[in-house]
Amino acid sequence: MAARKTDFEPPVTVALTGASGAQYGLRLIDRLVAANHEVWVMISKAAHLVIDTETETRLPAQPRRLTEALIERCGAHAGQVRCFAREDWMAPVASGSGAPSSMVICPCSTGTLSAVATGASNNLIERAADVALKERRQLILVPREAPLSAIHLEHMLALTRMGAVILPAAPGFYHKPQSIDDMIDFIVARILNQLGVKHALLPRWGESE
């Protein structure tokens, strides 16, 4: 395991839920680690199934083993990645008195979108998002669904009015992507821009490569 380090950039919470697009969330974790941020991770049961279906990555569900697997996968320092279980109500993200953190749900299933919009808080991901909203912290949701029903759109509008950012997993093509990885990086770059995290995934509009 990599040497322990303590001078990380502020933590960012990343939650993966059961929508298609697990690659976006995994790549986001990787780039946040590379930017020296501490990363707090939650992966739903449905998201584990999506990861198994969409990628060659196999991640354990148990938080300690998941932490170890992500540290190894991302080349993180010991202590840089922390993973929390579905009902770990003692996790810092479960309370407004915990350490502040921006939060990204990527990908965000429409079920999670609904739960966050209505304050359901049935699990730690939903509770962490509820905390982010009530504490006026940054919350970014990356839905991947098509077509969108009136229910989905109404929930997106409600969350936007609450201060969340809805950033659909809809990659652009003006950077002339040559691979699926390029399309993934387009969305991850937009998320990092929202978080104010420097990156070199693609140039900003108007900048030369």
C-alpha positions in Angstrom: 0.0 0.0 0.0 1.2 3.5 -0.7 2.7 5.6 2.0 0.4 7.5 4.3 0.0 11.2 3.6 -2.1 13.8 5.3 -1.9 17.1 3.3 -4.7 16.3 0.9 -6.9 18.8 -0.8 -10.5 19.2 0.7 -12.6 16.0 0.5 -15.0 15.4 -2.3 -17.8 12.9 -1.9 -18.5 10.7 -4.9 -21.5 8.3 -5.0 -22.2 5.8 -7.7 -25.8 4.6 -8.1 -27.6 2.2 -10.4 -27.8 4.2 -13.7 -25.7 3.2 -16.7 -22.4 5.1 -16.9 -20.4 3.6 -14.1 -17.3 4.6 -16.1 -18.0 8.3 -15.4 -17.9 7.8 -11.6 -14.8 5.5 -11.6 -12.9 8.0 -13.8 -14.0 10.9 -11.6 -12.6 9.1 -8.5 -9.3 8.5 -10.4 -8.9 12.2 -11.5 -9.8 13.5 -8.0 -7.1 11.2 -6.5 -4.7 12.5 -9.2 -5.5 16.1 -8.1 -4.6 15.1 -4.5 -8.1 15.4 -3.1 -9.3 13.2 -0.4 -12.2 11.2 -1.8 -15.1 9.8 0.1 -16.9 7.0 -1.8 -20.3 5.3 -1.7 -21.3 2.7 -4.2 -24.9 1.4 -4.1 -25.8 -2.3 -4.6 -27.3 -1.5 -8.0 -24.1 0.4 -9.0 -22.0 -2.7 -8.2 -24.2 -4.6 -10.6 -23.7 -1.9 -13.3 -20.0 -1.9 -12.8 -19.9 -5.7 -13.2 -22.0 -5.3 -16.4 -20.4 -2.3 -18.0 -16.7 -2.7 -17.1 -13.9 -5.2 -16.6 -13.5 -3.8 -13.0 -14.5 -6.0 -10.1 -14.9 -4.1 -6.8 -15.8 -5.7 -3.4 -18.8 -4.5 -1.6 -17.4 -4.5 2.0 -16.2 -0.9 2.7 -12.7 -1.8 4.0 -11.9 -4.1 1.0 -13.5 -1.6 -1.4 -11.2 1.1 0.1 -8.2 -1.0 -0.5 -9.2 -1.9 -4.0 -9.8 1.7 -5.0 -6.5 2.8 -3.4 -4.7 0.2 -5.5 -6.7 1.0 -8.7 -6.1 4.7 -8.5 -2.6 4.7 -7.1 -3.9 6.7 -4.1 -2.0 7.3 -0.8 -3.2 5.4 2.3 -6.0 7.4 3.9 -6.8 9.3 0.7 -9.8 7.2 -0.2 -12.5 6.3 2.3 -15.5 4.2 1.5 -18.8 4.0 3.5 -21.5 1.4 3.7 -25.1 1.9 2.8 -26.2 2.6 6.4 -23.1 3.9 8.0 -24.8 6.7 9.9 -21.6 7.7 11.7 -19.9 8.6 8.4 -19.0 12.4 8.2 -21.3 12.8 5.3 -24.4 11.8 7.4 -24.5 15.0 9.4 -24.2 18.7 8.8 -21.8 18.8 11.7 -19.4 16.5 9.8 -16.5 17.8 7.7 -17.8 19.8 4.8 -17.5 18.3 1.3 -18.8 18.9 -2.2 -20.8 15.9 -3.4 -21.2 14.3 -6.8 -23.7 11.5 -7.6 -22.2 10.0 -10.8 -24.0 8.3 -12.3 -27.3 9.3 -10.7 -30.2 6.9 -11.2 -33.7 8.4 -11.6 -34.6 6.6 -8.4 -31.9 8.4 -6.5 -32.9 11.7 -8.2 -36.4 11.2 -6.9 -35.3 10.3 -3.4 -33.0 13.3 -3.2 -35.6 15.7 -4.6 -38.1 14.5 -2.0 -35.8 14.2 1.0 -36.3 10.5 1.4 -32.9 9.8 3.1 -33.4 6.0 3.1 -29.7 5.3 2.8 -26.4 7.1 3.3 -26.2 8.3 -0.3 -29.6 9.9 -0.1 -28.8 11.3 3.4 -25.5 12.8 2.3 -27.2 14.6 -0.6 -29.9 15.8 1.8 -27.1 17.2 4.1 -25.4 18.9 1.1 -28.7 20.6 0.3 -29.6 21.7 3.8 -26.1 23.0 4.5 -26.0 24.8 1.1 -23.0 22.8 0.0 -22.2 21.9 -3.6 -24.2 19.0 -5.0 -23.8 17.8 -8.5 -26.1 15.1 -10.0 -25.1 13.3 -13.2 -28.3 11.5 -14.5 -28.1 9.1 -17.5 -31.5 8.3 -18.7 -33.4 8.6 -22.0 -36.1 9.6 -22.7 -37.0 11.7 -19.6 -40.5 11.6 -18.2 -42.3 14.6 -16.7 -41.4 13.1 -13.2 -37.7 13.1 -14.0 -37.8 16.7 -15.4 -39.8 18.0 -12.4 -37.4 16.5 -10.0 -34.5 18.0 -11.9 -36.1 21.4 -11.8 -36.9 21.1 -8.1 -33.3 20.2 -7.3 -32.0 23.0 -9.5 -34.1 25.4 -7.5 -32.7 24.0 -4.3 -29.2 24.8 -5.5 -28.0 21.5 -6.9 -26.4 21.3 -10.4 -27.9 18.9 -12.9 -25.1 17.8 -15.3 -26.5 15.1 -17.6 -24.1 12.5 -18.9 -24.5 13.8 -22.5 -21.0 14.2 -24.0 -20.4 16.8 -26.7 -18.5 16.1 -29.9 -16.8 19.4 -30.7 -13.5 18.1 -29.3 -13.6 15.3 -31.9 -13.5 12.3 -29.6 -11.5 9.4 -30.9 -12.6 6.8 -28.3 -15.1 6.0 -25.6 -12.5 7.2 -23.1 -12.5 10.6 -24.7 -16.3 10.8 -24.3 -16.1 9.8 -20.7 -13.4 12.4 -20.1 -15.7 15.1 -21.6 -18.2 14.6 -18.8 -15.6 14.1 -16.1 -13.9 17.4 -17.2 -17.2 19.2 -16.9 -17.7 17.9 -13.4 -14.2 18.9 -12.4 -14.8 22.4 -13.8 -17.8 22.7 -11.6 -15.8 21.5 -8.6 -13.0 24.0 -9.4 -10.4 21.1 -9.8 -7.6 21.7 -12.3 -7.2 19.0 -14.9 -5.8 18.4 -18.4 -8.5 16.1 -19.7 -9.5 18.5 -22.5 -9.0 22.2 -23.2 -11.6 24.7 -22.1 -13.7 26.3 -24.9 -11.6 28.9 -26.7 -8.3 27.5 -25.5 -5.9 25.7 -27.8 -4.7 22.2 -27.1 
